[in-house]
Amino acid sequence: MENSGGIQGNITAGLAGRYAVALFDLARESNAIDAVAGSLATLRAGLAESVDLSDLIASPVVGRTDAANAISAVAKAMKLDSLTTKFLGVLADNRRLADLPKMIDAYDAIVADHRGEVTAKVTSAHPLSAGQLKELTANLKTRVGRDVAVVTTVDPAILGGLVVQLGSQLIDGSIRTRLNSFAQAMKG
């Protein structure tokens, strides 16, 4: 399945993908692909840092008008671009804010595909330094033979090491997985 811009169906499957494609198409028409990507990155960071913001988008109790007003205030405070702000308003009106994290992921994947990049989702126990991120990006680029856009998340539960998702491939080098494997081996 292909749709606008030749984007592959696995990226755009589901509701989040359809919204992300619509946003991408509007951003491309407005020459605002990078501005929207930057705003979505800011929003992703805000969701990771603010429990209140995460609760707002996930709450089925907040009405459409209240959600739209609250998300508009958030967009203004975060200085998001106008297209992203309007998009968030549409999500609030359609009661789809809960799907926003998946939409951000799908948008990032569409932009990476548009640029000929591969997106790698990297989870670490602690934030990666700029040097570590640069080295990891270079190693992944060598491995896949294409430019790699790295999206990082921090999950202390993995204890150490990295978990890298590169397309459908998962490379789990976390200490948690190694300890679990060791525990299973000890059980016999």
Phi, psi and omega in degrees: 000126176236151175220202189314131177075009179073022181288134182290148184298330182293334177286320190260006180294141176087174183299312181300319179295319179295317177296319180296319177297317179299316178296317179298315180300317178294319179296320179295317179297328182265005185053044185234025182302312182289322179297316179294318179300319178295317179296320179292326176294319177297317179295318178300316179297319178297320178295323180289328185269332188247113177295323180299317179294317178299319178295321180300311184287337182269346188283122175279351184278330182290126181289166182303311183295314179297318179296317180296317179295317181294316183289330175294318178295320178297314180299320179294315180296325180274355181058048178283153180294162187295323180296316178295320179298316178295320178300316179297324176297318178296318178298318179296315180297324181269004181057046181242014181299331181298335180271003185304314179302320178292325178294321178297315178300316181295319179299315179301319179294321179295316179297317179299317178297318179300323181272357182079024180257164171250138179265130176244125176263118185245125177248131179229162180285332180227156178302140178278142176285167179300320179295317179296318180296319179296315180295318178298315179300316179297317179295318179293322178297318178296320182294317185262346178075017178220165174297146182236128173262119184260127175248120184255146171224155179248128177222098182302340182295340180281352174072322180178175182076197182224152168239121183242124174251118182238096186066235179268357181269133179242124178247108184254100177251030183279151177294324179303314180294320178296318178295319178297318178296319179296317179298319178295320180294325180290331179288339176099000000 
